[in-house]
C-alpha cells in the first residue's frame, strides 16, 4: 500500500527571548488509510505535529523536514495557494473544544455551508441540503432546526458533532483529530467516537487521532505513536500495547486509576533525562 | 456516627431552573465521599451550595449537626471547610506570586507565623521553596493545582471540597495529584467531598459515592459495590460502560 502521508524528520521550533524551544524534534512516520494515534503529555509536541501537517504552524515558528509529503505534494515547498486548496478539502482537522473553535456569531449551518462552498462550486439550496444531510450523518436529531442555531445554543457534544460535520462535508481523505473528545462528558465522548469511527470507516479516510489518554487511543486506533519531549519514543500496534517496551509508555498505561484495581498510591512516571535525549 | 457534614432536602434554583432538587447526603468525619454524574447533573452545584456559592432555595446544610445559615457563612466555617476548583488556570490570580496567593487565606483568618506555614505548605504539596516567588503562568497545570491545594490546606481545614481537581490535567499528572490528595488526607485525617465525572478516579479516592442526574441523587453506593457491578440504576450502568473506554461495535458481536 502506498502511504498517503509521509513524514520524515519533522522539526518545529519556536524562537523565544530565552532561546530556541524545540517542540518537535525529528518525528517520522507514514500513514495509509488507517487510524493512527499520537499520544503524549502536554508539551510533548503531538499537537504541533498535527498542526504542521495541516499547515497551521504559527508564522514565527521554524519548521523543517527532510520529507513532508501528502499524496505526491510536498507540503513544505507547496505555495500557499496549493496548501489552502488542500486544507479543509483533502486534509481536515477537528479541534478540541467546540466552545472556542466554532464561530460564535455565525449559525452552525452557515459555518458548514461556508466550508462546503469554499471548496466546491455548489448552489445555496444544494449546499443547505448537503449540510443538513451531513448533520444527520453525525446523528443530530432535528438537523433542520440545529442548522439555524448558534454555537452557544447547543451542548458541547452537539457542538463537537457539528464540528465533525463541518470537517467531513468536503470529503477529506485525511482527518486530524486533536483531542476531539477531551472537553466532553464521558457518556457523550463515546457517542462522538462512535460517529467518528463509523464515518472514517465508511469513507475510507486516514485518521490521526491526537490525545493524552493512551487507553482511549489504543481502543480506537490501529497503531499508536507515543511521543515524549518532541520525539517518538515508541511505535506500537494498538492491540500489542500490553507488551510496550518503553518505560514511558508503560507509565502512561499504568497511571490511570481504573475500576477494580486497588493501587494506593498510584504509580507515577519517573521521568528519566535519557528519554528526552 | 454523626455526620461531619450533611445536606438535607437541599434545593437550589436559578430562576425557574432547579439545579438541585431535594438532595440529601451525609458524610462522616474522616470519610471521602464522591459525587458522580454527567455535566449538568448538579454535582458541582451541590458542592458549591455547601461552600455557600449557590443560592439555597430550600432544605438545610449541617456542619457537625448544627444547621448553617442559608445565606451567609461566617469565617469560622471557611476555617474548617475549604474548596479546590476544577481549573487551576482560572482559580489562581494571574498577577499574584505564589507567596502572595498563600498569604491571602492566612491574612483573612488572622493566622500568624506566615513564613513557616507557607514553606511548610509548599513542602507538603511537593513543590519546595523555589516556587515561592513565581507567578502562576510560570507553573505547569499540575504545579498550579498543587498551589491551589496548598492554598486550601494552609489554614488547616477539616473538610475539603474538591470540584474535579484533576480533570484539567494530563493522565500522568493526575496520578501525582491524586496521590498527593490521598497523602494529605491520611496525614491530616481530612474529610473529602469529591466531584468527578471519572468513575475510575472516584472509586480510587472515595469509599462511598452518590450518582446524580438532573439535580437528583439517583443512586447511593459504596465503591466496592460499584466495582463489583452491584448497580441498580441504568444510568449508573451507562456511566460504567462509558468509563471503560471505546469498544468497536464489531468487536462486541
HADDOCK unambig.tbl for C-alpha pairs under 7 A between the chains (distance, minus, plus):
assign (segid A and resid 41 and name CA) (segid B and resid 170 and name CA) 6.15 0.50 0.50
assign (segid A and resid 42 and name CA) (segid B and resid 170 and name CA) 6.89 0.50 0.50
assign (segid A and resid 185 and name CA) (segid B and resid 38 and name CA) 6.06 0.50 0.50
assign (segid A and resid 185 and name CA) (segid B and resid 39 and name CA) 6.44 0.50 0.50
assign (segid A and resid 186 and name CA) (segid B and resid 197 and name CA) 6.94 0.50 0.50
assign (segid A and resid 186 and name CA) (segid B and resid 242 and name CA) 5.79 0.50 0.50
assign (segid A and resid 186 and name CA) (segid B and resid 243 and name CA) 6.68 0.50 0.50
assign (segid A and resid 187 and name CA) (segid B and resid 239 and name CA) 6.33 0.50 0.50
assign (segid A and resid 187 and name CA) (segid B and resid 242 and name CA) 5.35 0.50 0.50
assign (segid A and resid 190 and name CA) (segid B and resid 242 and name CA) 6.52 0.50 0.50
assign (segid A and resid 190 and name CA) (segid B and resid 246 and name CA) 6.21 0.50 0.50
assign (segid A and resid 212 and name CA) (segid B and resid 170 and name CA) 6.50 0.50 0.50
assign (segid A and resid 212 and name CA) (segid B and resid 171 and name CA) 6.90 0.50 0.50
assign (segid A and resid 213 and name CA) (segid B and resid 171 and name CA) 6.62 0.50 0.50
assign (segid A and resid 216 and name CA) (segid B and resid 245 and name CA) 5.65 0.50 0.50
assign (segid A and resid 216 and name CA) (segid B and resid 246 and name CA) 6.39 0.50 0.50
assign (segid A and resid 219 and name CA) (segid B and resid 245 and name CA) 6.87 0.50 0.50
assign (segid A and resid 219 and name CA) (segid B and resid 246 and name CA) 5.63 0.50 0.50
assign (segid A and resid 219 and name CA) (segid B and resid 247 and name CA) 6.57 0.50 0.50
assign (segid A and resid 220 and name CA) (segid B and resid 246 and name CA) 6.36 0.50 0.50
assign (segid A and resid 252 and name CA) (segid B and resid 172 and name CA) 6.11 0.50 0.50
assign (segid A and resid 255 and name CA) (segid B and resid 171 and name CA) 6.84 0.50 0.50
assign (segid A and resid 255 and name CA) (segid B and resid 172 and name CA) 5.86 0.50 0.50
assign (segid A and resid 255 and name CA) (segid B and resid 175 and name CA) 5.71 0.50 0.50
assign (segid A and resid 256 and name CA) (segid B and resid 171 and name CA) 6.30 0.50 0.50
assign (segid A and resid 256 and name CA) (segid B and resid 175 and name CA) 6.66 0.50 0.50
assign (segid A and resid 257 and name CA) (segid B and resid 200 and name CA) 5.16 0.50 0.50
assign (segid A and resid 257 and name CA) (segid B and resid 201 and name CA) 5.65 0.50 0.50
assign (segid A and resid 257 and name CA) (segid B and resid 204 and name CA) 6.26 0.50 0.50
assign (segid A and resid 258 and name CA) (segid B and resid 200 and name CA) 4.40 0.50 0.50
assign (segid A and resid 259 and name CA) (segid B and resid 200 and name CA) 5.00 0.50 0.50
assign (segid A and resid 259 and name CA) (segid B and resid 203 and name CA) 6.76 0.50 0.50
assign (segid A and resid 259 and name CA) (segid B and resid 227 and name CA) 5.74 0.50 0.50
assign (segid A and resid 260 and name CA) (segid B and resid 227 and name CA) 5.22 0.50 0.50
assign (segid A and resid 265 and name CA) (segid B and resid 179 and name CA) 5.52 0.50 0.50
assign (segid A and resid 266 and name CA) (segid B and resid 175 and name CA) 5.93 0.50 0.50
assign (segid A and resid 266 and name CA) (segid B and resid 179 and name CA) 6.34 0.50 0.50
assign (segid A and resid 268 and name CA) (segid B and resid 172 and name CA) 6.61 0.50 0.50
assign (segid A and resid 268 and name CA) (segid B and resid 175 and name CA) 6.07 0.50 0.50
assign (segid A and resid 268 and name CA) (segid B and resid 176 and name CA) 6.13 0.50 0.50
assign (segid A and resid 269 and name CA) (segid B and resid 172 and name CA) 6.58 0.50 0.50
